[in-house]
Amino acid sequence: MIRWAIIFLVVALIAAALGFGGVAGTAMEGAKLLFYVAIVLFVISAVVGLMRGRRPTI
């Protein structure tokens, strides 16, 4: 999911550089949304992992 957020961010930066304001704004909002969803899912996963007592594998 972080990969998609980075892709949307790159699309937004390229669109902004080329002057496509609407596309840049939409892509930036998509990047922000995906980034926040990924962070929330990570935190939920970390809390559940701690509550189960499992050690994370590296």
Secondary structure, DSSP 8 states (H G I E B T S, - for coil): -HHHHHHHHHHHHHHHHHT-HHHHHHHHHHHHHHHHHHHHHHHHHHHHHHHHT-----
